[in-house]
Amino acid sequence: MTIYDIANQAGVSASTVSRVINGKPGIKESTRQKIQKLLEENDYTPNVAARGLVTQSTQFIGILIEDIRVSHHTDSVYVIEQEMTSYGYACITFSTGQDDEEKAKYIRILEQRRVEGVILIGSMFSTETVRQSIEKHLSNVPVVLVNGSLDLPNVYSILINEEHGTEECVAYLKKQGRKQLAYIMDVMTPSNQNKLGGFRKGMLQCGLDVDESQIVYAPGCGTSPNDAIERGCIATKTLLKQYPKVDAILCATDLLAVGSLQVLQEKGIQVPEQIAVLGVDNTLYGRICTPTLSTMDNKLAELSLNAAHILADVLEGRTTSHKIMLLTDLIIREST
């Protein structure tokens, strides 16, 4: 069943049927109702591809994440896809990996796919290589960056104040009587740098000393959950050697914290009686580990929903802010 068949049955032109399908004005109400009834009776589905050839609109949205195996980010993709679908868009999702040149390559692929908008999930896309690629290949396409920012006129940011949130985590642990705090981080993303800054600032505000023995970096090239947990294990073993009096460990992600908990349990160190552990992300991993993990909720689902709303506003010509900041929450469970 084509638009021409519907037009013949209704005794009108194909352009009139098209105006009804697209909700355009200037059609008599009786004619509109007649055409809508025929569309329903014939279970008519518009040919989006054919319509795109006429309107030069693909209705495609591109979504980039580093690693589709990380459930925290795939949950974000789900939220965005559901919301953008409600606006009539279809989403194309790519997993880019960590390498900046690969990220730039996928931005070129999105240009080739003629996407109408792009959402980048994570501060790891806040790099000069990505910025240059967007400027070259997607300068006329609205781009929304989740928990990151890039200085381009077509890029919009939805951020979470993780630095302030980490300060609150330190204050909470101090209030619990912890005085020998340590911090574990892995990938040096802008997000993790903000958290590290919050840790240092929070320690200062609480009158607690901090030196390099209390901060452990766990670098690694893998992006899978298993890789992150292993980095947490290695970093915790290092921390216990170089700062044995530690009584609280703040980890940059929940996955690092899960690795930390595993090492503490292997060594017979009681959590939280001897050492408290606190993560960041409020993921499923923290809810199913033993003991359950206290965590800073960086509200990725809320960030993702807002990202979809921002992109829809831009695409539909509504005014929106270029940068929005949300605040974190602290979720207390068994590990503290």
Salt bridges, closest charged atoms under 4 A:
GLU66 OE2 - LYS103 NZ 2.84
ASP67 OD2 - ARG69 NH2 2.74
GLU83 OE2 - HIS309 NE2 3.06
ASP100 OD1 - LYS103 NZ 3.82
GLU102 OE1 - LYS105 NZ 3.06
GLU111 OE1 - HIS137 ND1 2.85
GLU128 OE2 - ARG131 NH2 3.01
GLU135 OE1 - ARG131 NH1 3.41
GLU167 OE2 - LYS201 NZ 3.94
GLU168 OE2 - HIS164 NE2 3.16
ASP186 OD2 - ARG231 NH2 3.09
GLU212 OE2 - ARG200 NH2 3.31
ASP281 OD1 - HIS72 NE2 3.69
ASP313 OD1 - ARG318 NE 2.68
GLU316 OE1 - ARG318 NH1 2.70
ASP329 OD2 - LYS299 NZ 3.34
